[in-house]
């Protein structure tokens, strides 16, 4: 063996060198990834909000034999149950062969995404144009939201308690909505604003109509005409907006990106690109050794507060109820449990390389990324997974031929971000972040690689079976 060949062999043995999945996977597995993503794209198109994702997941689960959880019932290994949390979060659970005293396996993803929420009194008229006022939700670049087609999704509760479902702007032939922007000929003052104020929060006003009611001029006649249309379509009056949750989201479908169709462009990859593989992994594990708990939570983008976010007690209570089936205290179940916080990380973008440290960032098509810690600065506000647990995940992934990599969210002191990992770790479980790398994260149109989506499914399944 020549010195050069000897060195190459030694490098292969000793160096950690993540590779493009195409160099590792068989053609059959690449085809499986493409097929898996057909249904994932359908999921993206159907689930534009956390409510829709919750309902869609329950419908899929019921077809798989899942039943509503009853804490007073008796369950055996292989039984499948679910719990809906205020129609905005959901837990899927398969009872394992081992006692709950040995812990459960938790997958935790979130199903909310950055968006624009309508204010409680949103409808107004100005210069004979009708608008909705919004309050943005989550970390967005506000300048990205004007001049794109928007759809409206959500629920309205009327005075009599009747629920009205709203979904308009996605289907072919339906009207869209839009936020306008200044023309470049007149934007000198706007262009002098700092980047985070080019578009300000109170300028995210959605244009919804312009024709007045009747033929006689009068005050607020466009608003009246719009309210009349809404009354005819949904049976609502203006006061009903006060008991509504209406979300404006991008009105374009998930699509293949690239000549080779290797990528997916869509709204909502963060974090539905981890939620959908989590669901499919939960379905794929029929009779696990350990009880599996897959939680799809809400409110992650705004700090996980509220009774549908993971700073609330609903997951802890559910796990305690699982333990109570065997007379095991909930704290004993949780302290022996292990969790993958299934959330995305930023993919390396060669157009903007300066924010990344290239040896410790995630790349598209190199598989799922294990993020040992998130947070910012000196690892503030994070769960920092211990080496013992990371070792177990590494072994599980490698044994299952999962393509994976490690990464941080940008350079030290460049920024940072958080996930739900720390809230589950605070309960006493071992937790580490594992998810799909994303380009243009938090934008109205994000990009992921199909092989990475499929590796999320493989990795999550391997964890539940380990």
Secondary structure, DSSP 8 states (H G I E B T S, - for coil): --HHHHHHHHHHHH------HHHHS-HHHHHHHHHHHHHHHHHHHH-SSHHHHHHHHHHHHHHTT-EE--TTS---TT-EEEEEETTTEEEEEE--SS-GGG--EEEEEE----EEEEEEEEEEEETTEEEEEEEEESS--GGGTTTS-EEEEEEEE-TT--EEEEEESSSTT---BEE----GGG-HHHHTS-GGGSS-GGG--EEEE---SSSS--TTHHHHHHHHHHHHHH---GGGGGGEEEEEEE----EEESTT--EEEETTHHHHHHHHHHHHHHHH-SS-SS-EEEEEES-GGGTS-STTSTTSSHHHHHHHHHHHTTT--HHHHHHT-EEEE---EEB--GGGGGGS-GGGSB-TTS-EEEES--EETTTBT-----HHHHHHHHHHHHHTT--EEE--SSSTTT-EE--SHHHHHTTT-EEEEEE-EEBSTTSSSEEEEHHHHHHHHHHHHHHHH-
